[in-house]
């Protein structure tokens, strides 16, 4: 029987997708053509056109679409992107903002309101500091250059003010000039990197704040999941676990390379100490653990956040979102049919 040929689009992670890209790990029964697509473009092409058989996808957008009744995709519990976000909230130094509560009434930029990173920072502001999304005035548009194209339509609550900035402007320059007071960005602003005194972090001690957040909540925020076009999944239900196990094996093999620190796998001079710190912080658990059961609490929190922020129009259940073959899976075991060279 011939292998099923599938196109998979995602990001290029050395330790979480490279084995699929270079073919060193092959999903059982699948010839996978892995394409690297930048995240903004990837999520727009997936949301608008369902362009790929398998796709890394924004968790927040997936929740919002599914709540609207969009059933084009089914997810597997693979979460290749996770990131703490306290360190990515940027403040104009002349804005008078020194603590989260000072954001009330301020103009806050975000590249896309529905992005998962923004869902998480809004949840942090509301649940830890009492600052609701409606307390801020939101501006959206191009981050580093003019131009904005929304990935999927949303119908936000009436008390949320969201305005697209002029088409010839972009958010980083507006933050630098003080035309917006704050910016949530997935990357460090250029002026901050250059050492200019225009922008500062809302949480200067972000690493300590993020460790405390993890200690209190147990959440290492999920950003992306992996989705399969539903018609392909329904015709080949076995591919859910085949893909899940492949992603798991990519990660497992890379981890073994990381901990072999006789020669460093990546150019981090204190990699061994970094690994020890991660081990201590996460209590020996894999920070990027896949599967439903070990992620149930954080996934249910994301469903709640999406609903309370007006991104999702109804409450959802995990059983509606993920392939049923993946339930009860703690972690994948290497399959004898895998090719790992």
Secondary structure by P-SEA (a helix, b strand, c coil): cccbbbbbbbccccccccccccccccccccccbbbbbcaaaaaaaaacccccccccccaaaaaaaaaacccccccccccccccccccccccccccccccccccccbbbbbcccccaaaaaaaaaaacccccccccbbbbbccccbbbbbbcccccccccbbbbbcccccccaaaaaacccccccccccccccccccccccccccaaaaaaaaaaaacccccccbbbbccaaaaaaccaaaaaaaaaaaaaaaaaaaaaaccccccccccaaaaaaaaaaaaaccccccccccccaaaaaaaaaaaaaaacccccccccccccccccccccccccccccccc
